[in-house]
Each structure stands twice: as C-alpha cells, then as structure tokens.
Amino acid sequence: MDPVTFEIIRHRLFRVVEEAVITLKNVSGSPTTNEGHDLMVSLYTASGGLLMGGVGFLHHLSSASEACKAIIRRFGASVSAGDVYLLNDPYTAALHTSDVYLIAPIHYQGERVAWSACFVHVNDIGAMNPGGFSPEARDIFHEGFSSPGLRIVQRGELCEDVLDTLLNMVRSPEMVGLDLRSMIACNHVAAERMCALLDRYGAPALAEVGNTLIEQSEQLLRQRLSELPNGRWHARQYMDVEGKPVTIQLAMTKKGDALVFDFTGSSPQLDRGVNCTRWATWGGLLAPLYPTLCNDMTWNEGILRPVSMIAPEGTVVNCVRPAPVSIATTAAVQAVNNASLLCISKMLAASPDYASEATAVWHGSHLCLYLFCRNARGDTVIGSTTETFAGSGGARWQRDGMDVGGEIPNPISRMANVETNEAMFPIRYLFRRRMRDSGGAGEFRGGTGGEYAIVPHGALEDTVGFVVSGKGVEFPMGHGLGGGYPGAPGRYVIVRGGGDGPGAPLALEEMADARQEVNWGVYSLRGKDVLYVRWNGAGGIGDPMRRAPEAVAADVREGVVSVEAARKLYGVALTPALEVDAAATQALRRGRCNGSSQRSKTMLPRTCRSCGYSEPAGNFRIVERLMRELGSVYTTGAHTLLREVRCPACGEAIDAQVAARGDPPIIDEVSQT
C-alpha cells in the first residue's frame, strides 16, 4: 500500500474512535462520564486483539480486548451483525462490576472485520451500597449484578427483557438505562464510521493497515527498550484499609527488548473490595506504559507483546473468586499504576537520552466518594462530584508538575465545575481550591492536589448520604523520584454542625471542633454538617535543597507552599515581604549534611549528581525520619517513614522512599550493557 493511503486509513481509524467518544459523552447524562471522563472507547481486530486504543482510562484497553475474546468463546458462530454484548464480570475481563463493557462486532459484506468496545462506570449496579463502591462487601456477591457475557442487542433489535431485568436490579434505572443506551449509541457510531471507511478502501486494505500498525508498534517499542539500560527496578506501594496495612511489591526487569513486571511479595487478598483480578492488574501496569514509553506509537496489540507479568494467585493483585473487588479501580489498580509508573520512570532516568521523559508519580490515590440522596423533587440522586478526576501532576525531570493536573492513566480526566455539581446534587460548596503544601517537595515540585467542603442544600429531609472507600492517611501514594518527596495523602473529615454560624467557613480550621476522621464506610450529612475532602498531591523530583530559592519564594507568594515548608523542606528563608533572604538561606542549606544517620547500609554503586561523589562500594548514608515530620499535611502515623539515601560527601538526597517501619530499603540494579 502506498504510504499516503496508509496514513489516511490510520487517521480515519483514530477519528472513528474519537467520534464514538463524542457520541458516548453527548448521550450520557452521568457527570462521571461526560464531566469526569470515566470512560473508554477502542477498536479491536476480528479476533479481539487491540487494534486502535482510544482515550479515557487506559487500564481498559487490554481488559476490553479480553472481553471481546470472552464473547467470541462464549457465543461462537452465533455472533451476528447488529449484536451488542454486555460483560462486567471482573473474573472474566472487567475491572469491577460497575465498569460495564458493551462490545459490538463490526461486519462488512457478511464478514466480521472488527469489534468496537466501550465502558462507563454505570450510575448504580445493584450492589449493597449505592453507586457500586461497596466498603461493606465481603465477597463479590455483595457487589451487584455481574455477567460473563450476555446479548443485549440482537441483530439491531434491543432485547427489552434483558434490559428490563438489569434495570430492575438498580436504584436509579433511568440513569443506568441512559448509561447503557449511550454505549449502544457509541458502538453504533463506531460501526457506521467503520463501514464508511470500508466502503471507500475495502476490507483487505483495513486488514493490511491493522496488521502493519500492530507490527510497527511492536517493533518501535522493542527498539526503544533496546536503547534503554538493562536493569531491575523496584517500587513499593502501601494501602491502609481499616487499619490493615496492604503492600504491593513490584520488580520490573528490563533485558534486551522485553519487560517483565513481577508482583511477587505483594500482600494476600483481603475480605475487602480493594483486591483486583489478574486482568485488572495487567491493565493497570500497562496504563502508564502507553503515555510514557509509547507516546509516539499507535496503542495496539503490538505494544503488549514485549511485556509480561508475574502476579501470584491469591494476592491482592490476583485475587481468587469470590473475593470482593468493587473498590479495585481506586485501590489496588491505582497502586499498580503508581508502581508501574515509578519503575518505568526510574528506567528512563537511568538513560541520558530518555531521562527527560521520566516523571514522579501523579495523582497517587483516587477519592473513592459517592453521594446518594433524594433531591427536593424526591428523585434519587447517585454519583460522584468528580473532584477525584482533577488529580495532580507529577514533577517532570526538568519541570514542575501541574497543580490539579490530572493523572497519567487517563489523559482526558477532568472535574466538573462547582455550578454543575450544585445543579446535579442537592449540595452547596463552601470552598474548593488548591491545597497548600500538598505537592511533593523537590528540585522540581510535584503538582498540588486540592481541597473542598460541602454541606447539604435542598436535599429531601436535609440529608445527604455518602460512601467513602479511601486508603487511609497512613501512607502517601504519590511517590517522588531521584530524591523528591512524596505528595501529601488525602483526607476526609466530617464536621458536625460545622457549617453553622454567621458566615460560611473558608477553611477546616474555621469549623467547629466536633470532627470525625473517616475513610471507610457509609455516612450521612444532616443540616449544617460539613464534609471536608482533601485529595493528594503528586511527587517531586530531585533533592528539595537544590530548588532555586526564587522558585520557592514564587510558590509561597502564589499560595501553594507555606513559609514554614519553604524553610523546613527547601532550606529557603524569606523576608516579611516574601523575598529570598540570601544569607539565611545559604546558612540553612550549608547545614544540610550535618544531620546524623539513624542507620547506614552499603548500597549498590551510585553517583551523586551534585558533587560527583562515587566509589565502588557505594557507601551512601540512609537517613530515616517520620513522614509526619515533613509538615502538618502529612497526616501519617508512627510507623510511616521517609527514608532518604544521601551522599556522604555533600548530603544531597539521591533517593527518598516511603517506607513502613521495619521494611528494607529499595535497591535498584542498573547495568549500562
């Protein structure tokens, strides 16, 4: 095929996906979908392989591929033109029951030539808790209906009995019906546009372009991997689930042109819904790989071929049925995202040619928060206010992260504006803004998260319920890179009667003292009760003491860094006018290497990029301190440490690790051969 025609067809395939996404958003009435962009649309080959990965949550690109293959296995020769199939069983392919896949074959002149697949987080799934996230579930049977595959449209005709059965099991049938119809419309548009493409160029041309794109993506990724150093990089993520510590261990090995992700050592599965299935972990580790290693490639089946995974069965990253998984997407899956991103960035940072592509962990922990109530008209309202999708941008190798900057696994995530949320839910915002000091300190600062507070407003009986499935405040999950500090963890606080008084409070500190810290369970707000929520900041890159003092002063004037943090974390003293006090700053930074190590250990050989210190033994110091000593936003406990690997010559931090007391240091192995 001539290259011009090849490029035209490639771009047309991308446009098919893009138009289908637009359709999905326009038909859906859910703010989670059309505002937060909790969605995915992609095209797949006739046999179910990923053909053209779309935007949205990238975890689903590979899981939806497995869903297509599951439908082929289940329905075989009975798959017909005009069919649409529903699948949401996590042990078959989905991430959790709330993420419903609708999958449709695309036929042309009587032959199946492709599949389209999409998902949204449906408004309700009939689980024991409204909205689908079920902190009280102890097995998957508490988490709503789940199907390993059923036909919802047959030869272009909606199966009304199937749809009625599904809607009979949910709390908000109108909204769930709209969710499902939006996905049907999405798949219809994808099929229509694909057939127009085939009318113009023919099925053989599409097959040739598809096969070539897959081969190209595999070759390009293998070439990129071969240009990077071999090695074994490690990451460790912690979750605090109702006081139960959960660890996800990852060792990523790169050898030649292949990557192996090994989760051996991760915690056993729990009787809480934070677990994820093998397919969810597979999608989770791939999600950061697409935009980091493959940002200039077509996202398709070829990218999956150089990558393999080891995930021991019965662990939190490969649970066994009927373990609950309803919170997986914002728990273990996101921890897998973080660990994968950190290992990939460490590998990139080890290469002079690719170091500029490295990034600290972005939005490390989603706010698993769903409101449910009845509005003044008596209508049932269920949904998320979507702040969880606002995220925070991790620092890049030579640039600060973006404040409230989204997240790596979903390039189009965003939050709704306040007015949209107040129109959708019977609530009123007291404030919503960036969270000071939440971005991880570093030579390049991590992006801030945010904070907001809401009260009931116009709800029937003046009551708003909510489901919260957080991961505690014990461990920050937005880790830094190369000596950069982690972003601050999230936080949920109920203030009983906190909205009462002569004026609306504009900060948590201005509210009444009757505060209740929550992170797991089902709660309600009544009358003047306030729910305060803080979402986490992203990780920084490089030793904070290397940050330009003027940049620190600018952050303080901007309101994203406090005067206290400027002095304590960055070693920058400011005048009353918030200008840099050069002499005092120099004195603060000069004293950096005077602190004593709580513990030292011979490390693998490293080189300090500040003073050039290096020796074969690599005798770098390890300095440990409680994470909460960094500042008041680090609401961590007595067992969470910041472990810094420091140069013994100049005191610079070349690594900063989040560690549970008693866990060994993380030691990476890098070879330039």
LINJOVEN-V448972 format. One record per run of one state. SS is the DSSP state (H for helix, E for strand, C for the rest). FROM is the first residue (numbers start at 0). LEN is the number of residues. If there is no record, write none. Layout:
SS;FROM;LEN  SS;FROM;LEN
//
This chain:
C;0;2  H;2;25  C;27;3  H;30;4  C;34;4  E;38;7  C;45;4  E;49;3  C;52;3  E;55;2  C;57;2  H;59;19  C;78;5  E;83;4  C;87;11  E;98;10  C;108;2  E;110;11  C;121;18  H;139;3  C;142;7  E;149;5  C;154;2  E;156;2  C;158;1  H;159;8  C;167;5  H;172;29  C;201;1  H;202;25  C;227;2  E;229;12  C;241;2  E;243;12  C;255;2  E;257;5  C;262;5  E;267;1  C;268;9  H;277;16  C;293;7  H;300;5  C;305;1  E;306;4  C;310;4  E;314;1  C;315;2  E;317;1  C;318;9  H;327;3  C;330;1  H;331;18  C;349;5  H;354;3  C;357;1  E;358;1  C;359;9  E;368;7  C;375;4  E;379;4  C;383;3  H;386;3  C;389;1  E;390;1  C;391;4  E;395;1  C;396;2  E;398;1  C;399;6  E;405;2  C;407;2  E;409;1  C;410;7  H;417;7  C;424;2  E;426;8  C;434;9  E;443;1  C;444;5  E;449;7  C;456;2  E;458;1  H;459;3  E;462;7  C;469;11  E;480;1  C;481;9  E;490;5  C;495;12  H;507;3  C;510;4  E;514;3  C;517;2  E;519;7  C;526;3  E;529;5  C;534;6  E;540;1  C;541;2  H;543;3  C;546;2  H;548;10  C;558;4  H;562;6  C;568;5  E;573;1  C;574;5  E;579;1  C;580;1  H;581;13  C;594;4  E;598;2  C;600;6  E;606;1  C;607;6  E;613;1  C;614;6  E;620;6  H;626;4  C;630;9  E;639;7  C;646;6  E;652;8  C;660;8  E;668;3  C;671;2
//
